Amino acid sequence: MSTAALTKISMNLTERDIKNTESVRNLFHVRTNADAVSAALGITRSLGEMVKNGKELLIRDKNGEISKVLIPGLADNE
């Protein structure tokens, strides 16, 4: 178990947000919505820092076609 200090945060979520949280929880096999939000924040931070540092995010589909991933809100995507 982690010994890091915890801070309680209260959030108002839309139905879409709740569905997204449940999806992330299932994808990452985490137990709680808080764990899902934490995982999503960590991934978003890492990817955002990569883009800010000049890297591109690319996805290759099963046919080998490559597409660039754009993250809304990052200046480098514009």
C-alpha positions, -999 to 999 in steps of 0.1 A, spaced: 0 0 0 12 35 -9 24 58 19 17 89 -1 -5 116 14 -40 116 1 -61 147 -7 -99 143 -11 -113 159 -42 -150 162 -49 -161 163 -85 -194 168 -103 -194 144 -133 -217 142 -162 -232 109 -173 -206 108 -201 -178 113 -175 -191 85 -154 -192 61 -185 -157 72 -194 -145 65 -158 -161 31 -158 -145 23 -192 -111 33 -179 -117 13 -148 -124 -18 -169 -96 -12 -193 -69 -9 -166 -85 -34 -143 -86 -10 -114 -110 -13 -85 -123 22 -79 -133 52 -99 -106 72 -80 -80 47 -93 -94 51 -128 -92 89 -126 -57 87 -113 -46 63 -141 -62 86 -167 -45 117 -152 -11 100 -152 -14 89 -188 -26 123 -199 3 140 -181 29 117 -197 15 120 -232 11 158 -228 47 162 -217 59 141 -246 40 163 -271 51 195 -254 87 182 -257 84 179 -295 74 143 -298 45 130 -319 19 104 -308 13 79 -336 -10 49 -337 -5 20 -362 -36 0 -371 -37 -37 -378 -31 -30 -415 0 -10 -408 -15 24 -415 -2 51 -392 -23 80 -378 -12 110 -357 -30 113 -324 -41 149 -316 -48 159 -280 -72 188 -277 -57 217 -258 -21 211 -266 -6 240 -286 16 217 -307 -15 201 -322 -27 233 -337 
